[in-house]
Amino acid sequence: MTDATDKKIDDLDDRVEEAVENAKAAADAAADEAGDRLADLADAASHTIGTATAAASEAANKATAAASDTASQAKALAADAMDDAGEFIDDAADWIEEKYRDNPALVLGIAAAVGAVLLVGIGAIIRAITRD
């Protein structure tokens, strides 16, 4: 893999870790809020509070585990996609190099055409964004 691919995977790792931590914090906050509300009802049904708090804690743990699993799956899929993209780019570079050796004018002409198409596309996107 290239350094750029490693950096993207590291960035993805950081984002996944941040998402998991955010999910954990949200789940903990939800559990805390549920616990606080249940404490207000303690006078009326003290024996129910323990059961409900345990259920809220269990639900928070399940939500955290689900978020972690989802983030791990997303990370694995993204890493696979990055590997596939890297292989495709390597194959494309080899193919272009081979074609350049055969007919450099054709390759340069195609590159110029692709560049022009990209510029037109970017211009269209900018126009669409700035349109009133």
Solvent accessible surface area in square Angstrom, and as a share of the most:
residue,aa,sasa,rsa
1,M,153,0.68
2,T,81,0.47
3,D,125,0.65
4,A,63,0.49
5,T,15,0.09
6,D,59,0.30
7,K,128,0.54
8,K,113,0.48
9,I,26,0.13
10,D,80,0.42
11,D,54,0.28
12,L,42,0.21
13,D,42,0.22
14,D,90,0.47
15,R,174,0.63
16,V,22,0.12
17,E,108,0.48
18,E,107,0.48
19,A,53,0.41
20,V,22,0.12
21,E,98,0.44
22,N,87,0.45
23,A,28,0.22
24,K,91,0.39
25,A,61,0.48
26,A,62,0.48
27,A,9,0.07
28,D,83,0.43
29,A,60,0.46
30,A,60,0.47
31,A,24,0.19
32,D,94,0.49
33,E,82,0.37
34,A,32,0.24
35,G,21,0.20
36,D,89,0.46
37,R,156,0.57
38,L,34,0.17
39,A,60,0.47
40,D,117,0.61
41,L,106,0.53
42,A,33,0.25
43,D,150,0.78
44,A,93,0.72
45,A,34,0.26
46,S,82,0.53
47,H,155,0.69
48,T,63,0.37
49,I,34,0.17
50,G,48,0.46
51,T,98,0.57
52,A,27,0.21
53,T,56,0.33
54,A,61,0.47
55,A,58,0.45
56,A,23,0.18
57,S,46,0.29
58,E,93,0.42
59,A,59,0.46
60,A,11,0.09
61,N,97,0.50
62,K,127,0.54
63,A,55,0.43
64,T,23,0.14
65,A,54,0.42
66,A,56,0.43
67,A,31,0.24
68,S,37,0.24
69,D,85,0.44
70,T,87,0.51
71,A,13,0.10
72,S,63,0.40
73,Q,119,0.53
74,A,51,0.39
75,K,75,0.32
76,A,56,0.43
77,L,126,0.63
78,A,28,0.22
79,A,26,0.20
80,D,80,0.42
81,A,57,0.44
82,M,43,0.19
83,D,48,0.25
84,D,90,0.46
85,A,46,0.36
86,G,25,0.24
87,E,107,0.48
88,F,145,0.61
89,I,111,0.56
90,D,83,0.43
91,D,93,0.48
92,A,32,0.25
93,A,53,0.41
94,D,90,0.47
95,W,146,0.51
96,I,83,0.42
97,E,85,0.38
98,E,97,0.43
99,K,73,0.31
100,Y,98,0.37
101,R,175,0.64
102,D,104,0.54
103,N,67,0.35
104,P,58,0.37
105,A,75,0.58
106,L,99,0.49
107,V,23,0.13
108,L,108,0.54
109,G,41,0.39
110,I,90,0.46
111,A,58,0.45
112,A,68,0.53
113,A,58,0.45
114,V,81,0.46
115,G,30,0.28
116,A,53,0.41
117,V,106,0.61
118,L,108,0.54
119,L,129,0.64
120,V,103,0.59
121,G,32,0.31
122,I,92,0.46
123,G,24,0.23
124,A,47,0.36
125,I,105,0.53
126,I,95,0.48
127,R,153,0.56
128,A,61,0.47
129,I,132,0.67
130,T,95,0.55
131,R,184,0.67
132,D,181,0.94
